[in-house]
Structure formats: structure tokens, C-alpha cells
Amino acid sequence: MSPISLQRKHSIATMGADGIGPEVVNAGVQVLKKLAKLDGTFELEFEEYDWSSETYKKTGKYIPDGGLDKLKKHDAILFGAVGAPGVPDHISLWGLRLAICQPFQQYANVRPTKIFRGTSSPLRNAGHGDLDWVIIRENSEGEYAGQGGRSHQGKPWEIATEVSIFSRHAVERIMRFAFESAQKRPRKLLTVVTKSNAQRNGMVLWDEVAQEVSKDFPDVNWDKMLVDAMTCRMVLDPKSLDTIVATNLHADILSDLAAALAGSIGIAPTSNLDPTRENPSMFEPIHGSAFDITGKGVANPVATFWTASEMLIWLGEEDAAKIMMDAVEAVTERGIRTKDLGGNSRTKEVTEAVCKELETVYAKLEKKEE
Ligand SMILES: NC(=O)c1ccc[n+]([C@@H]2O[C@H](COP(=O)([O-])OP(=O)(O)OC[C@H]3O[C@@H](n4cnc5c(N)ncnc54)[C@H](O)[C@@H]3O)[C@@H](O)[C@H]2O)c1
């Protein structure tokens, strides 16, 4: 695995995994291939990994022996979703997604939200441009640290614990990442989400570290919100927010709310970043494997397109990433949208429309250069 590649050739591992995952990842790869070909200034190499709940059912493992070492050689991972009927969700999540994120120390989970042109928010007064957030989720510990256990299983006196872990090391690195992210955005505005009134240990450390780290970012205007009040603010005053940092669980929930407020879970992207670049980062739509629509050809591929564009930014291809997102938005604006966004187009139609739009954009760019 290399840091930002000097030869501008990027090696991408693709892993559709379960449900609609392969459908949207294939759509993403189709658009990325078209983009790279038209752009001509960088190359993308794809290697497909068939790790999924099917493989688990056959072999008892999601990741084969030595699998992570193979994965580590790539510059980035484009992931679909994991979760299948017949496999408990905690087995699939811990068996594949978390089994990649945690050893690769992809500690910063970045979730941007916006209302696309041509789409509408369920919020009466929010239109395109009014909701423009980046939620930063601590992605390595907190409530999903995997600490705890069960005793006396099946007995009336059974107990189970799920212990949240907050280490100064991990809280500090995510706070620093969040302040840096806010600093790079025009509004330089950060909201730290907490629950330190009820959770008086880990969340109090969280608040204290936020206060300490803030001293290194005097130009960032920041405030603190309890997570319950935050849900109200997101709905009632979306324009007052910009960059948001929250724990693993809190941000997981808030980002689904954010996606719904922007119009659909089908447009929301995620980057699981290792900011040290020691390991490849992993890019995936926020949504899951959506059993109810699997195989019907109606999954919204836009979340994966946005995810792929975020991946390109991470790989240093900012110009192409912007062209790709503009093309996606031009397509939603023209009304070529899947059902979740109020349209009636299928995955294939949206994908082909984005490819066609890219052809038009690059043809115009070429003409300009002549
Ligand atoms: N990162 C992941 O791999 C991930 C994330 C969330 C859920 N899951 C897993 O996915 C499975 C299903 O979970 P769920 O039902 O809670 O969440 P889900 O996101 O799969 O589906 C929730 C609803 O949103 C709709 N939806 C989701 N993505 C869509 C898209 N691209 N286009 C149109 N509609 C879309 C679905 O049809 C469904 O009605 C479970 O096994 C869960 O554990 C995995």
C-alpha cells in the first residue's frame, strides 16, 4: 500500500459483500472506470474480493487466512454492505466490516450530508444548500469497542454487559481530526456531541479533551450539544450546523437521521479513514444490504457514487472527484432518480445517465482546450 501515489495509478479492492452491496458497488465501478478513461490523467486498477455472508456460510469465515495482508496492498477499499438473512447481524458486522476497520485503525469515519439538486428534504424549509454537514464519527472504540460479556445464558438471572471504552489516545485523535476538518471548511464551525450529563465518566473525558484540543484551533468556532437535544437542532435549525463530531454510537444514529433529512439513506456516503495512511482506508455507502429490495434493480447507487468520489479525493484526484459529483447532481436534477428519491428510474438507468453526463462534460472540456 502506498500513500498518495506518485505515478497516479491507484489500486482499489472492491467488496460488494451482501444484499444490494454488489449491485451498488458494480454501479460505482462502472462510473469510476468511465471517469478514469475520459479523464486520462490517472489510472484505476480494481481487484474484486468475494468475501461475504455466502463465503461465511460455506467456509465459516468472512475473511480467509492471510486476507488482511492481501487487502493491505491496495490503496483503498470500496465496500458495499454486509448482513444477510440467516446470519445474526452481530456476526456479519464483526466478521467483515469491523474486522477490517479495527485492525486497519480506520478511526475517523466521515459522513457528509447535503440535499442534492433536484431532490427535496422532508424538512419544510430546507432546500438545496441549506443542509451541508459533515458528521465525524469516532470509529475505533466507544460503544462499539466489543467489551463486555454474557453470563448465565438463558437463565432468568442472565446478565449481559456492553462496556463503552473511551481512551484519551483515541478521543484526542478524533477531536483533533474533527477540529482540523472544521478548520478546512468555510464556516469553521464545529459541534461536539456528548451525553456527559448522564454518562459521567467516558463522556466527561470526551468533553474535557474537546476543550483541551480546541485551544490549538482558535479560529474554529465550536459548541457542545447533548445528543438528545442535537436531534431537535438537526430538524429545527439545520442551518446552524456544519461539522459535527460524535461517538461511535451517537454518530451512527445521527448520520442516519441526517441522511433521511437530506432525502434518503440511498445517497449517504461514508469514509473509514486511517489518517496516518499506514493502512488503506475503506469507502462505503452508509446504508446496509437492504434485503427488501435486493435483486430488484432499484437500489439507489448515488450513495456509492458519492462514496467513490470521496475515495478519489482521498487518493489525491480532487478534480476528477468534483467532476463526478457534478455529473451525479446533474442527473438527479434532471429527474433521473430511484424510487427512494421520489423517482422511478432503476439502478442501471441512473448509472448509465451518470456515465453519459460524464461523456458530455469531458467533451465540453476538450472543446474548451482546443
Ligand atoms: N455498513 C454495513 O455493512 C451495514 C450498515 C447498516 C446495516 N447493515 C446490515 O444490513 C442489513 C439490513 O439492515 P437495515 O434494514 O437496518 O438497513 P438498510 O440500510 O439495509 O435498509 C433500511 C431501509 O433503507 C432502504 N435502502 C437502503 N439502501 C438503499 C438504497 N441504496 N436505495 C434505496 N433504498 C435503500 C432499504 O430498502 C430499507 O427499506 C442488516 O443485516 C444490517 O446489519 C450493514
The ligand as a Tripos MOL2 file, in Angstrom:
@<TRIPOS>MOLECULE
LIG
   44    48     1     0     0
SMALL
NO_CHARGES

@<TRIPOS>ATOM
      1 N1        -22.1440   -0.9870    6.7720 N.am      1 LIG1
      2 C1        -22.8700   -2.0640    6.6450 C.2       1 LIG1
      3 O1        -22.4150   -3.0540    6.1050 O.2       1 LIG1
      4 C2        -24.2610   -2.0680    7.1780 C.ar      1 LIG1
      5 C3        -24.9070   -0.8720    7.5620 C.ar      1 LIG1
      6 C4        -26.2350   -0.9330    8.0020 C.ar      1 LIG1
      7 C5        -26.8960   -2.1440    8.0540 C.ar      1 LIG1
      8 N2        -26.2290   -3.2850    7.6870 N.ar      1 LIG1
      9 C6        -26.9150   -4.5950    7.6390 C.3       1 LIG1
     10 O2        -27.8280   -4.5680    6.5500 O.3       1 LIG1
     11 C7        -28.9610   -5.3800    6.8820 C.3       1 LIG1
     12 C8        -30.2570   -4.5840    6.7080 C.3       1 LIG1
     13 O3        -30.2430   -3.5270    7.6550 O.3       1 LIG1
     14 P1        -31.3600   -2.3960    7.7420 P.3       1 LIG1
     15 O4        -32.6280   -2.8600    7.0820 O.co2     1 LIG1
     16 O5        -31.3980   -1.9300    9.1290 O.co2     1 LIG1
     17 O6        -30.7650   -1.1400    6.9220 O.3       1 LIG1
     18 P2        -30.6790   -0.8900    5.3550 P.3       1 LIG1
     19 O7        -29.9040    0.3580    5.1750 O.co2     1 LIG1
     20 O8        -30.1750   -2.0910    4.6520 O.co2     1 LIG1
     21 O9        -32.2070   -0.6260    4.8820 O.3       1 LIG1
     22 C9        -33.0730    0.3010    5.5160 C.3       1 LIG1
     23 C10       -34.1210    0.7740    4.5030 C.3       1 LIG1
     24 O10       -33.5000    1.6640    3.5690 O.3       1 LIG1
     25 C11       -33.6740    1.1960    2.2370 C.3       1 LIG1
     26 N3        -32.4200    1.3930    1.4950 N.ar      1 LIG1
     27 C12       -31.1720    1.1850    1.9510 C.ar      1 LIG1
     28 N4        -30.2800    1.4550    0.9960 N.ar      1 LIG1
     29 C13       -30.9590    1.8460   -0.0880 C.ar      1 LIG1
     30 C14       -30.5890    2.2580   -1.3950 C.ar      1 LIG1
     31 N5        -29.3150    2.3230   -1.8040 N.pl3     1 LIG1
     32 N6        -31.5550    2.5780   -2.2740 N.ar      1 LIG1
     33 C15       -32.8620    2.5390   -1.9010 C.ar      1 LIG1
     34 N7        -33.2830    2.1710   -0.6650 N.ar      1 LIG1
     35 C16       -32.3340    1.8240    0.2310 C.ar      1 LIG1
     36 C17       -33.9710   -0.3060    2.3700 C.3       1 LIG1
     37 O11       -34.6970   -0.7690    1.2490 O.3       1 LIG1
     38 C18       -34.7280   -0.3610    3.6880 C.3       1 LIG1
     39 O12       -36.0960   -0.1040    3.4740 O.3       1 LIG1
     40 C19       -28.7220   -5.8860    8.2950 C.3       1 LIG1
     41 O13       -28.1220   -7.1620    8.2100 O.3       1 LIG1
     42 C20       -27.7240   -4.8920    8.8730 C.3       1 LIG1
     43 O14       -26.9260   -5.4310    9.8910 O.3       1 LIG1
     44 C21       -24.9570   -3.2600    7.2390 C.ar      1 LIG1
@<TRIPOS>BOND
     1     1     2 1
     2     2     3 2
     3     2     4 1
     4     4     5 ar
     5     4    44 ar
     6     5     6 ar
     7     6     7 ar
     8     7     8 ar
     9     8     9 1
    10     8    44 ar
    11     9    10 1
    12     9    42 1
    13    10    11 1
    14    11    12 1
    15    11    40 1
    16    12    13 1
    17    13    14 1
    18    14    15 2
    19    14    16 1
    20    14    17 1
    21    17    18 1
    22    18    19 2
    23    18    20 1
    24    18    21 1
    25    21    22 1
    26    22    23 1
    27    23    24 1
    28    23    38 1
    29    24    25 1
    30    25    26 1
    31    25    36 1
    32    26    27 ar
    33    26    35 ar
    34    27    28 ar
    35    28    29 ar
    36    29    30 ar
    37    29    35 ar
    38    30    31 1
    39    30    32 ar
    40    32    33 ar
    41    33    34 ar
    42    34    35 ar
    43    36    37 1
    44    36    38 1
    45    38    39 1
    46    40    41 1
    47    40    42 1
    48    42    43 1
@<TRIPOS>SUBSTRUCTURE
     1 LIG1         1 GROUP 0 **** ****
